[in-house]
């Protein structure tokens, strides 16, 4: 019995060692992003692979723009909509995470009571979905650049590690610059310049407050929930909320 326990333990340790070595070998060179712009991302490659699998034309409209050629209106609008405390945290907004957890508990209790399955003695609250602003811009960037669409604890762990190193190696300005240039803004549309030209026929440097808030409103789900072609009213409602929030966003790139 002891022999087999020892064997299983050694196999387990060996598996952990192999996994750790794999993570080290495949770990991205995040420090290079200080001066090099990413030519593609995990998200873009995933979309292209979807189109290949479906026999569709592969679309990628992306034009890289430095931060000083992206309207401050858009910078503020994106932070108002996605990460209002961007300059106050170091990659993880613990206040937002706590709020997401509290909301998940309340919603879980409500659903359990409606289904007649609520017992305060043994009820376990659901894990929060973190769809209400708990995922920071840096976390979103980590996922966008390096991770698959799979949803599991291993991926969340990798996301946390990449987020830590993005914040450690890059300035806030550089993080936001990369984010604005790679995120999805529609079917085959990536980055602020491509989005601005696609939706408003102008450069991202010339976006008004209203246009910037409109683009920001699309970010959570530009292909479905906040796709203006499908749900324009939802986009406009979120645009109004972002416009109100923009007034409190101060762009502070003092860590450069």
C-alpha positions in Angstrom: 0.0 0.0 0.0 2.7 2.4 1.0 4.6 1.6 -2.2 1.7 2.5 -4.5 1.0 5.7 -2.5 4.6 6.7 -3.0 4.4 5.9 -6.7 1.2 7.9 -7.2 2.8 10.8 -5.2 5.9 10.8 -7.5 3.7 10.7 -10.6 1.7 13.7 -9.2 4.9 15.6 -8.5 6.3 14.8 -11.9 3.1 16.0 -13.6 3.3 19.3 -11.7 6.9 19.6 -12.7 6.1 19.0 -16.4 3.2 21.5 -16.3 5.4 24.1 -14.6 8.2 23.6 -17.2 5.6 24.0 -20.0 4.4 27.3 -18.5 7.9 28.6 -18.3 8.7 27.7 -21.9 5.5 29.1 -23.3 5.4 32.2 -21.1 5.1 35.3 -23.3 7.8 37.9 -23.4 5.7 40.7 -22.0 8.7 43.1 -21.5 9.0 43.3 -25.3 5.6 45.1 -25.4 7.3 48.2 -24.0 8.6 49.0 -27.5 7.1 46.4 -29.9 3.4 46.5 -31.0 1.8 43.0 -31.1 1.0 42.0 -34.7 -1.9 39.8 -33.7 -3.6 38.5 -30.6 -5.2 35.3 -29.3 -8.6 36.8 -29.8 -7.9 37.8 -33.4 -6.5 34.4 -34.3 -9.5 32.7 -32.7 -11.9 34.8 -34.9 -9.9 34.0 -38.0 -9.9 30.3 -37.2 -13.7 30.4 -36.8 -14.0 32.0 -40.2 -11.6 29.4 -41.7 -13.6 26.6 -40.1 -16.9 27.9 -41.6 -15.4 28.6 -45.0 -15.9 32.3 -44.7 -13.6 35.1 -45.9 -11.1 36.0 -43.2 -11.5 39.6 -42.2 -9.1 41.7 -40.2 -9.3 45.5 -40.3 -6.8 47.0 -38.0 -4.7 50.2 -38.1 -2.3 50.8 -35.3 -2.3 54.3 -33.8 -0.1 55.7 -31.0 -1.8 57.1 -28.0 -1.3 60.7 -29.0 -3.4 60.1 -32.1 -6.3 58.6 -30.2 -8.8 61.1 -28.9 -8.7 61.7 -25.2 -12.5 61.5 -25.5 -12.2 57.8 -26.4 -9.6 57.2 -23.7 -12.0 58.6 -21.1 -15.0 56.9 -22.5 -13.4 53.4 -22.5 -12.2 53.8 -18.9 -15.7 55.1 -17.9 -17.3 52.1 -19.4 -14.7 49.4 -18.6 -12.4 50.4 -15.7 -13.1 53.7 -13.9 -10.4 52.9 -11.3 -7.7 52.1 -13.9 -5.2 54.5 -12.4 -5.8 53.5 -8.8 -5.3 49.7 -9.0 -2.4 47.5 -10.0 -4.3 45.2 -12.3 -7.1 43.9 -10.0 -9.9 46.0 -8.8 -10.8 44.3 -5.5 -13.7 46.7 -4.7 -15.3 45.7 -8.0 -14.6 42.0 -7.4 -16.3 42.2 -4.0 -19.3 44.0 -5.5 -19.6 41.3 -8.2 -19.5 38.6 -5.5 -22.2 40.4 -3.5 -24.4 40.7 -6.5 -23.9 37.0 -7.4 -24.9 36.0 -3.9 -28.0 38.2 -4.0 -29.0 36.9 -7.4 -28.4 33.3 -6.4 -30.5 33.7 -3.3 -33.3 35.2 -5.4 -33.2 32.4 -8.0 -33.1 29.7 -5.3 -36.1 31.2 -3.5 -38.0 31.4 -6.7 -37.3 27.8 -7.4 -38.1 26.8 -3.8 -34.6 25.4 -3.3 -33.3 27.9 -0.7 -32.1 26.6 2.6 -29.9 29.1 4.6 -28.3 26.3 6.5 -26.6 24.5 3.5 -27.0 26.9 0.6 -23.7 27.7 -1.2 -23.6 30.9 -3.3 -22.7 30.7 -7.0 -19.4 31.9 -8.3 -19.7 35.5 -9.7 -19.6 35.9 -13.4 -17.6 39.1 -13.2 -19.5 40.6 -16.1 -20.2 43.9 -14.3 -16.9 45.7 -14.4 -14.8 43.5 -12.2 -12.5 42.6 -15.0 -10.1 45.5 -15.4 -8.6 46.8 -18.7 -5.3 45.0 -17.8 -7.1 41.7 -17.2 -9.0 42.1 -20.5 -5.8 42.9 -22.3 -4.1 39.8 -20.8 -7.0 37.6 -22.0 -7.2 39.3 -25.4 -3.4 38.9 -26.1 -2.6 35.5 -24.8 -5.6 33.3 -23.8 -8.1 31.0 -25.4 -11.9 31.4 -25.1 -12.0 28.4 -22.7 -13.6 29.2 -19.3 -11.8 27.3 -16.5 -9.7 27.9 -13.4 -6.5 27.3 -15.2 -7.2 30.0 -17.7 -8.2 32.4 -14.9 -4.9 31.6 -13.1 -2.9 32.4 -16.3 -4.9 35.6 -16.7 -4.0 36.6 -13.2 -0.3 35.9 -13.8 -0.2 37.8 -17.1 -2.1 40.7 -15.6 0.5 41.0 -12.8 3.4 41.0 -15.3 1.7 43.5 -17.7 1.3 45.9 -14.8 4.8 45.3 -13.6 6.5 45.7 -17.0 4.4 48.4 -18.7 3.2 51.9 -17.9 -0.5 52.6 -17.6 -0.3 54.6 -20.8 1.2 51.7 -22.7 -1.3 49.2 -21.3 -4.2 51.4 -22.5 -2.5 52.1 -25.8 -2.2 48.4 -26.6 -5.7 47.7 -25.4 -7.2 50.4 -27.6 -5.4 49.1 -30.6 -6.3 45.4 -30.3 -9.8 45.0 -28.9 -12.6 43.8 -31.0 -15.1 46.4 -32.2 -17.2 44.5 -34.7 -17.0 41.7 -37.2 -13.3 41.8 -38.3 -12.8 45.2 -36.8 -10.0 45.6 -34.3 -8.7 48.7 -32.6 -9.8 52.3 -32.2 -8.7 53.6 -35.6 -10.4 50.8 -37.5 -13.6 51.2 -35.4 -13.7 55.0 -35.9 -13.3 54.7 -39.6 -15.8 51.9 -39.8 -18.6 53.5 -37.8 -17.9 57.3 -38.3 -15.7 57.6 -41.4 -13.1 59.6 -39.5 -9.8 59.1 -37.6 -9.9 58.1 -34.0 -8.0 61.4 -33.2 -11.2 63.3 -34.1 -13.8 61.5 -32.2 -16.3 63.6 -30.3 -17.5 62.8 -26.7 -20.7 61.3 -28.1 -18.9 59.2 -30.7 -16.4 58.0 -28.2 -19.1 57.0 -25.7 -20.9 55.1 -28.5 -17.8 53.1 -29.4 -17.1 52.4 -25.7 -20.7 51.2 -25.2 -20.1 48.4 -27.8 -17.0 46.9 -26.1 -18.6 44.2 -23.9 -20.2 42.4 -26.8 -19.7 44.1 -30.2 -20.9 41.1 -32.2 -24.1 40.4 -30.2 -25.6 42.2 -27.2 -24.1 45.6 -28.0 -23.9 45.3 -31.7 -25.6 48.5 -33.0 -27.0 46.7 -36.1 -28.8 44.3 -33.8 -29.5 46.2 -30.6 -29.0 49.9 -31.3 -31.2 51.0 -28.3 -29.0 49.1 -25.9 -25.9 50.7 -27.3 -27.5 54.2 -27.0 -28.6 53.5 -23.4 -25.1 52.4 -22.4 -23.7 55.4 -24.3 -25.7 57.8 -22.2 -24.4 56.2 -19.0 -20.8 56.4 -20.2 -21.2 60.0 -21.1 -22.2 60.7 -17.5 -19.2 58.7 -16.2 -16.7 60.4 -18.5 -16.7 63.6 -16.4 -15.1 61.9 -13.5 -12.3 60.2 -15.5 -8.9 62.0 -15.2 -6.2 60.8 -17.5 -3.1 60.4 -15.3 0.0 58.9 -17.1 2.5 60.0 -14.4 3.8 56.5 -14.2 5.3 56.7 -17.7 
